[in-house]
Amino acid sequence: MADTREQSAGLLAALGCFSMWGVMPLYFYLIGPDVSPWEILTQRMVWAAVLLTLFVLITRRSARVMAVVRDRRLLLMLMVTALLISTNWGVFIWAVSSHHVLQASLGYYINPLLNVVLGLIFFRERLRPLQIAAVLLAAAGVLIMVVGFGRVPWVSLILACSFGGYGAIRKRIGVDSITGLYIETMLLLPFAILWLGELYMQQQAVFLQGRLSTDVLLMGCGIITVLPLVLFTMGARRLKLGTLGLIQYLTPTLHLLTGIFIFNETFNQANLITFACIWAGLVLYTVDTLRAQRQIVTPPTPQ
């Protein structure tokens, strides 16, 4: 009974996490066109830092944070991941503001398959036949768009590579999610404040200059940054990897539906062919993941 409750809690947490990430384009869209993507990015950094500081103090993680800060190697690696995650945030916010949500969706569909390649590069993981086929299908989809239609999906590739590289480095250094994000955010905070100050000097900043609703939404950027991560951590601890892997497709699927049906972005032949290749690759990837997990869980039959 206790295991069932734990799994149910993990499932709800994972669904909440990936749903929040999935509807994030709508949140940024609600902020309105008067706020530049760069102010949204800087406000996200500032309010995430405020919220994470409170969280670290309440959960008494200060000693854990200081232990990481004293380790120069870990701190240097977190500087790199801070650059990657800020790039990911910035490009995603720009994509929403510029009506490229479909490209964002494609990027996060590509991400699991890119992780397979990064596992080979960073962790010397051996690729199984279905994984190789999945990666080749994804690469074919991107090449078809580039060669056949003359379009390079830069937004998709930057989002996939930045988030994939971020995950690979964070896995390698072994710092827990909350502690790592807190240090990354504090490293970014001085640059965010300077950038925000420059926006005010150029009279391009909107926060505290206009509607209260806009100010509240900008402050809420901290919540939509931290809360999904907390839910993800809860889900990851309670669910099998294969289950979590299936639920993660909820995020790019919601992005796709948002782009087509709410933002009225064009879903043309190039998109259809590319997405079809990626989806086929993800089917093979999922089948391979579930099969590998079953082999680990199921004990060998005595001969």
N, C-alpha and C positions, 0 to 999 in steps of 0.2 A: 504493500500500500504506500509506504514511504517513497519507494522508487517511482511509483506511478505519479505521485504528487510532484516529485522532483522533475520528472520528464515533462509533465504538464506545465509546470512553472517555466521550464527551459524553453518549451515550445512557444508559450505566450511571449516570453522575453524576446526570442528570436524573431517572431512575427512582428512584434512591436518595433524592434530595431530596424529590420529591413523595410518595413512599411514607412517608418519615419524617413529613412534615407530615400525611399521611393517617391515620397510626396514633397521632398525638399525643393524641387523646381517651383512648385506652387507657392511655397513659403517665400522664396526669393522674388517671385513674380508679384506677390501681394505687397511687398515693400514699395514697389512702384518704379516707374522709369525715371523719376526725378533723382533717385539715388544712384550714383555710379557704381559699377561692379567693384571698383577699388575701395570705395568707402564701405561697402558691405563686407568686403574681405577684411579691412582693418578693424571694423567694429566686431566682426566675428572673433578675431584674435583677442581683442581687448576684453570682451565679455566672457569669452571662454576662459581667459586667464583669471578673471574675477571669480567665476563659478568654480573653477578647478582649485583655486586657492582655498575657498571655503570648504570644498569637499576634502581636500588634503588635511586641513586642520581638524575637521569634524571626525574623520576616520583615522586620525593620528598616524598619518603616513610621513610626517616630517623627517623622521630618522631614515626611512627608506629613501626619500628624495635626496637627503644630504649624502647618503652612502654612494648614490649614483653620481652626484655632482663632484664628489672628491676623486672619482675615477676618471682620469683625463681621457682614456681611450673611449669609455662609454659616453662621456660628454661630447667628444668629437663626433662619434657616430650619430648621436642625437642631433647634433648640428646639421648633419647631412639629411637625416630624416625630417627635420623641421623644414628644410628647404624643399624637400619632395612633397610633404603634405601641404605646405603653403602654395606650392605650384598647382597641386591638385585642386585645392579649394578655389584658387583664383581662376583657373581655367574653367572649372565647373560653373562658377557664378557668372563668368563672362558668357559661357555657352547658353545659359538660361536667358540672360539679358539680351543676347543676340539671336535668339530663336534657333539654337542649334541643339535642342534637347535630344533629338534623334541621334546625333553624333555622340552625345554623352551616354545615351543608352547603349550604343554599340561598344563604346569604350569599356563599360562595366560588364558587358557580355564577353568581351575578349579577355578580361582580366583573369578569370580562372584558368584559361588555357595558357596565358602568358606565365602564370605562376608555375606551370609545369616546366616551362623552359628555364625559368629562374631557378627552380629546384635543381635542374641539371647543372647550371652554371655555378650556383653558390654552394650547393650542398652535395654535389656529385650523385644526385639521385638518378637511378637508372629508369629510362623511359620504357614503359610497357607498350606493346604493339598498338593497342587502342588509343593510348595517349599520343603516340606519334601520329596516328591517323587524324586524331582530333586537332592537333596543332597544325598539321598540313592543310586541313580543311579551312581553318581560320585564316591561315596565311593566304590560301587561294582566294578567299572572299575579299580580303583587303587588296590583293593584286588585281583582281577583276575590276574593282572600283577604280584603281589607279590606272591600269593599262587600258581597260575596255571603255571607261567613261571619263578618263582624264581628270579624276578628282582624288586628291590625297586627303584621307580623313584625319587631318592633323589633330583636331580636338579629341577624337577617339583614341588615337595613338598616344597623345600626351597624357590623357587621363589614365589609360591602362598602364603605361610605363611608369608614371609617377607613383600610382597606388601600388602597383606590383613591386617596384623597387623599394617603396616604403615598407611593405609587408615583409619582404625578404630580409632587409637589414634589421628590422625590429625582431624578427624571429632569430636572427643570428646573435644579437646581443642579449636577448633574454630578459629585457626589462618589462615588467608588467604594464598593461595597457594604460591604466590611469596615471601611474607614475611617469611613464614615458611621455604621454601627451602633455602632462603638466609641465615637465621640463622643456619640451619642444615649444609649448605656448609661451613660456616665460622667456625663452631665447628669442622668439619672434616679437614679443611685446614692445621692446624699445624701437624696433623698426616700424611697427604698426603705429605707435604714438607719433613718431617723426613724420610718417607718411600722412597721418590724419591731420597733424599740424600744418603740413604743406597744403592740404586740401582746404583747410580753413583760411589760410593766408591767401589762397587763390579764389576764395569765396565759392568753392565748389562743394563744400560739405553741407549736409542737410540736417544732421543730428542736432536737436535743440534749436533749430532754426525755422521749423515749420510745424507740421501736424504732430500731435501727441501720439496718434496711432502709429505713425512711421517710427517715432522714437522707441515705442514699446516693441515693435517688430525688430528693430535693429538690436535692442538689448536682448531680445529672445534668441538671437543668433548664438549666444552662449549656450542656451539650453538645448537647441537643436544640434549643437556640436557634441556636448557632453553626454546627454541622456541616451542617445542611441548606442554610444560606446559602452556605457554601464550595462544596458540591456544586452548588448552583444556578449559581454563578458559573462553575464549570468547564463545566457543561452549556451555558450561554448562549453561551460563547465558541466552542463547537465545533459547535453545532446550528443549523439554520435556524429562523427565528422561527416558521414554521408548525408545524414538528415540536415545538418547545418548547410551543407553544400547545395542541397536542393532548394532550401528556403532562400538562399542568397539570390537566386534568379528573380525573386519577387521585386527587388530594387530596379534592375534595368527594365523589367517588364512594365512596371508602373511608369518609369521614365518614357518608355516607348508609347504607351497609351496616352500619357499626358501630352507628348509632342504631337501626336496625330490628332487626337480628338479635342484637346483643349486649346493648344497653341496653333492648331491648323497647319502644322509643318507638312511639306510635301513628302510623301512616301513613294518615291518613283521606282523605276525598274532597277536602277543601280543599287538602291537601298534594299530592294527585295532580294536580289541575287546575293548581295553581301551578307545580309542578315540570315538568309537561308543557309549559307555555308557555315556561318558561326553557330547557328542553332543545331545544325547537323553535327558539328564538332562537339558541342556541349552535350548532345545526346550520347555520343561515344564516350566522352569524358565521364559523364554521370554513371553510365553502365559499368565502366572500368572501376570507378571509385567504389560503387556498391559491391561489385564482385570482389575487389581486394579486401574490403571491410568484412565481407562474409567469410572469406578465407582466414582472416585473423581471429574472428569471433568463434567460428566453428572449429572445435578440436579435431585433429586428425582421427580417422576411423582406424581402430586396431586391426592389424593384418592377421 
